């Protein structure tokens, strides 16, 4: 009997011992909340700085505001159908929302009421909007076009349209600002990054990107442009923001659409359509290493990071995809009432 007890004790110890080669978890799924939805997709999500409010652009379901601390919906803004890309500016008590019909909405951040909807582009939807603190201007950027991309520049405090600038690129994504008068603007299909004067939007430099660049961030403490690409060679990269020299390049998952930097933990995270979160560690200005890949959900491509605590919020909706056509393209149909908000906690 004593021998039998010893055997069972040994088995019990073995059962709870850490497996050989165990690795850090990096992030774990903390919450999953389901919301009703109709059969349309979604795009950008943004945290209102310094608050627990997450703004979710859900196309025909409108602009939903979600409290990440209580894990409950606050409201869906009235008449916000077609919401595609929120820009939140608490200093002006304004949120600017790029819409799929080519208009730009203004939302009062205190009341969460829409106060204006300005028609800007008649040739398709707006993709997103960004803010430049030097000029105190907002730039609303169109989605994919056959040949040219328009930027609509507005006064951030009033929403007044100031000018329209046309660039000779079919697809331009959100630029990054250095806060000193430069904008770094990616042209995805051309694999380049433009350096623009933020006052004039004139090109002052042009740098080759190592892949189809869609995400760029400026890191002031290192003077680096941190970015990510999709396409055939999905990658993270770092460039010197003075010379454009490539500092580092690492592989990431397929279908990136969310990109966050956790300065406290020295991590960079890419969220990908293939159901992964690629986590990269940073040491100083020039050293980057792949820490690992965390599983999420297939299709959970869009993510934002909570600067208060490093949590990440992803959204997803169930879908059915057709088989690829002769050009290799697929079409997606979304399932009703399958929308989820996923919270991932850093370890």
Secondary structure, 3 states (H helix, E strand, C coil): CHHHHHHHHHHHHHHHCCCCCCCCCCEEEEEEEEECCCCCCCCCEEECCCCCEEEEECECCCEEEEECCCCEEEEECCCCCCEEEEEEEHHHCEEEEEECCCEEEEEECCCCEEEEEEECCCCCCEEEEEEECCCCEEEEEECCCCCCEEEEEEECCCCCEEEEEEECCCCECCCEECCCCEEEEEECCCCEEEEEECCCCCEEEEEECCCEEEEEEEECCCCEEEEEEEHHHCEEEEEECCCCCEEEEEECCCCEEEEEEECCCCEEEEEECCCEEEEEEEECCCEEEEEEEEECCCCCCEEEECCCCCCEEEEECCEEECCCCCCCCCCEEECCCCEEEEEEEEC
